[in-house]
Amino acid sequence: MTPPPDGVVQAAGTVLWRPSRRHGVLIALVHRPRYDDWSLPKGKAEPGELAPVTAARETVEETGFTTAIGRSLTTVSYRTSAGPKVVQYFTGRCLTGEFTPNKEVDRLEWLPPAKARDLMTYEFDRAVLNTFGLEDPALPGVLLVRHARAGSRDSWDGRDADRPLDGKGRRQSAALVPVLRAFCPTAVHTAPLERCWATVDPTARALSLPVTPQPALSEEAYRDDPAGARRVIVELATSAAPGNTVVACSQGGVIPGVIKSLAGRSGVPIGAVGTPKAASWYLCFEGRRLIQADAYPAPSV
């Protein structure tokens, strides 16, 4: 996801949803008394904040509900009194919380999609809702993360599998915690290398989750069996509960090939798949078929 140019206000929001026996899903709309409008929850990014983090934070601030970020939906651009603004929207599965009226948002309504569309003030919110409706919001996802920066291989005397993160890598692993937490992962997996484990361990600790080794996600295993890494990613997705996300950490010699293979088999268009250290991909699956691949840069440190 390419960031907007300098001078453009960056923001993010969600289509916050929860399941409904009668309607399939209900959508949350918020009323802002300052503008007297009904819209999807959204807000401005903090400096250096990645869009999924902004979306999760602003959703809980405006609605009182924590949310599990899912697939990216669409980007909306418009002009405000402060200048041009770009809002990135995501699916947001409602978890826990309670709405409390405040000076920014005084009302919240849970509505079936058709009624939400009728109540929305802005046409661009209807366009976001259209994109939301293209796929089941409860599809599972895999956050495929490249390990953070480690020391030079040439300057390390021990086994390469034991090579640790360097100072920047440790800062990257800490900065990844809010990024990965925005998706509320329910499991954490990693290639069995120290630098991969150390990249996701802070997130696993923050979520009180174990870190499960996946030997097939290492470059050494990938050279012998490229299909093995792809099978592991698909199996992680198919074993996840509906709407849940799992984290998997791997290496730069594995991730581009796996994503190209999954996308090619499913006919999913993707751009460049270069994955810098501590960057990630959110891979959304329907059964064993990849339906969307969203790239995220490494967090700023």
N, C-alpha and C positions, 0 to 999 in steps of 0.2 A: 504494500500500500504506500503510494507516493505521498509524502506530506505536502500540504498546500504551500504556495509561495509565501515569502515573508510579507507581513502586513495583513495577511488573511487571518481572521479569527477562527481558531480551530475548536471544534466542539464535537460531542458524541452523545448518543442517546440509544434508547432501546424500544423495541416493541415488547413491553413487559406482558407476559402471558401466564396463565395458569389453566390447568385442565378443567373441563366442565363436562359432566355426563350428558347434559342436555344439548349443549352447543358445540362440543368438541373442545374449544378453547374460549377463554374470556380475555379481553384486551384491556389494559389500564390506560385511561386518559386522565390528564390532569387539567384543572382549570386555574389559570393565573389571573388574579384580579387586576393586576397592573395593566394587562392587555385585554382582559375579558375574552380570553380565547380558550379553546379546548385543543390540547395537543399531546403528542407523545412526550414522555419525560426525556429531557436532554439538558446539556449545560456545557460551559466552556472548559477547555483543558487547562490544567495547571502547567507551568513551564516544564518541558521535558517529559510530560505524561503521555503514554501511549493510549490510543483511542479506546481499547477495551477497558483500561483502568478508568478512564474518564467516564465511559458509559456506565460502568458498575457504580462508581462513586456518585455520579449525578442522579442515578435512578434511586438509590437509597435516600439521598438528600431530599429529593422531590416527593417521593412516594412513601418512604418509611420501610420499604421492602427490599431485602437483599435479593440479589439476582445472580443466576449463573449465566454468564455471557456465552453465546453460541456462535453460529455462523454470521459473518458479515452480510448485511442486506444491501444497502446502497448508500451513496453519498448525495447529499442535497446541498446546493449552493444558492445563496441569496444575499441581498444587500440589507444592511441594518444601519442605524444611525452611527454605529462605530466603524462601519466599513463592510467589506465583503466577508461573508461567513460561510464556512464549510462544516457540515454536520455529518459524521459517519454513524450509521445506525446498525444495530445488531439485534439478533433475537436475545431475549432475556427471560429465562425461566424463573418465575417467582418462587422464592424459597420460604423465608420467614419474615415477619415484621407486622407493622400496623401503621395505618395512615393517621397522621396528626395534622390538622390544618395549621398553616403558618402564613406569614405575610406574603410569601412568594407563591404558594399553592394552597388555595383554600378549599378545594373539593377534588375528590378522586372518584371516578366511576369505573366499575368493571363491566364490560359490555361484550356481547357477541360481535364478531368482526363486522357484520353488516350494519349494526347499530352504531358501532364505533365510527365507521366510515361516514355515516350520516351526521354525527355530532362534531366531527373534526372541522376546525375552522379553516385549515390550510390544505390546499390541493396537494402540496408536496408530502404532507403526512399520509394522504390517501395513496400516493405513489409508493411510499415506504411500505404501507400495509399490503399493497398489491404484491410487492416482492416477498414479504413475509408469507403470503398465502401460496407461494409457488411450491413450497416443500413442507413436509411435516416438521413442526418446530421441535418435536421430541426426538429427532434423529441424534445418534451418539456422535462423538467426535474424539479425535486423537490430537493432542498438542505435541508435535514432533519438534524437539528442541536440539540445536547443536550445542555441544558443550562450550563453556566459557573459555577464555584464553588461558592457556597453560604455558609453562616455560618452554624454551627452545628444546627440541628433541636432541639437537647436537650437544647442548650443554648439560644434558641430564645423563648421569652415569648409571642409573639403575634401569630396571625393566621399564619399557615404554608404558606398559599398562599401569605402572605406579607413578607416572609423571603427574605432579600436582598442578593445581591452578596457581598462576602467579598473582601478584597483587591486584592487577586489573581484573583478572578472572574471578577473584573472590568478591570484588565489588560488583561485577556483573551478576554473579550468582545471587547476591543479596538483592540487587535491583530487579531480578527476575521474579522475586516472591510476589509482589503485588500484581505483576503481569499475569502470572500463571494462576494466582488465586482468583483473579477476576472471572475465570472460567469454572471455578469451584470443582477442581478435579477430584475424583473419587479414588484414584489409584495412581501410583508413580512407578515407572519402570525405567531401566537404564541399561546401556551396554556396560559390561563388567570392567570398566576402567576407572581409575581413581578420579580423573578429571571429569568424567561424565557423572559419576556418583556425587562428587562435590558440587556440581552445578545444580542438581535438583534436590540435594539433601536439605538445604534451608527451607525450601518450599514444603517438602514432605514433613519436616519438623513443625512448621507453622500450622499444617493441617492435621498433625498427629497421624500420619500415614507411613507405612513401611515403604522402603525402596526395594523393588523386586528386580533382580538381575535378568537380563535378556541377552544371552550370548550372541544370538543371531544379529544383533544390532551393532556389533563391532565391525570395524573395517576388515580385520583379519578373517572373520567368518564370512563377510560379504564377498570377499575375493573368491572364496571357494564355493559359495552358494548365494548368488545375488537374490534369488527368489525367496530365500529363507527370511530375509529382513522384511520383504513385502508381506509374506504370510503372517509374520508376527504382528505387524501393524494392523492388518485386516482382522486377525483374531482378537486383538485388543479392542477393536471397535465393535465387533459382533458380540463380545462377551460383556460389554458395558450395558448398564440398564438404560432404558429409553431416556433421552435427554441428558445423559451424563457424559462427562469428558474424562479421559485419562491422559496422563503425561508420559512421554517416552523420550529419553535423551540418547542421542547417537552422535555420529561423527560426520565430518565434512565429506568423507569419501563414500558415505552411505546415503545421506539424505537426498541429494539431487537425483540420484538414480532411482531411488524408491518412489519419489514423487512423480518423476517422469513415467515410470512404469505404471503406477496406479492411474495417473491421468490418461495415459495412452489407452489403457484397457477399457476405461470408462468413457472416453470421448470428452473429457473435461478440458477446456482450453486453459492453458496456463502460460504465463510469460517466462521470464528468466527465473531459474530455480537456484541461483547462487544463494548460499545460506551462510552469512558471516557468523563468526563465533558469538554465541548467546542469542542469535536470531532464532525464529521459530515459525512453524506452519501449523495452522489449525485445519485439520482434515476432517471433513464431514462425510459420513457414510450412510447409505441406505442399504441395509444388509451388507453384502460384501463389495458393493459398488461405491466408489468414491463419487460424490456429487459436487463437491466444492473444495477448493484449496485456497486458504487465505494466508498470505505471507505477512510476518511482522518483523520489524527490525530489532536489533539488539537494543536493550534499554540504555539510555544515556548514563554514563558514570563519570 
